[in-house]
Amino acid sequence: MREDFTNIPLYKNEEKKRFEIEIDGSIAFVTYKEIDNQVALVHTEVEPALSGRGIAGALVEKTLQYIEDHHKTVLPFCSYVLAYIQKHPEKKRMVDPSFKDYHTL
């Protein structure tokens, strides 16, 4: 994660069921669903004006850290989150083994 994103806080918006960070007045988010001890990450969205700055990666990294800190496992249904985990194999430990594409990680 780029250093300038380190101090940007992650907010868990339980009403909208999404993890959020605010950058330059815009909200980037990952929608989620919680099932017991699992967190299904469904969709990542970053405003087009913010694309290409590493914001999605920072958001996913912060989200995964939050989930790990709360001792939950991940179901990466979002294609961006799945690709992020494939690129960072050390994060596979967070994926629930019941996830259908676990073997591809």
Secondary structure as GFF3:
##gff-version 3
##sequence-region A 1 105
A	DSSP	three_ten_helix	3	5	.	.	.	ID=ss1
A	DSSP	beta_strand	11	13	.	.	.	ID=ss2
A	DSSP	beta_strand	18	23	.	.	.	ID=ss3
A	DSSP	beta_strand	26	35	.	.	.	ID=ss4
A	DSSP	beta_strand	38	45	.	.	.	ID=ss5
A	DSSP	three_ten_helix	48	50	.	.	.	ID=ss6
A	DSSP	alpha_helix	55	69	.	.	.	ID=ss7
A	DSSP	beta_strand	73	76	.	.	.	ID=ss8
A	DSSP	alpha_helix	79	87	.	.	.	ID=ss9
A	DSSP	three_ten_helix	89	94	.	.	.	ID=ss10
A	DSSP	three_ten_helix	102	104	.	.	.	ID=ss11
###
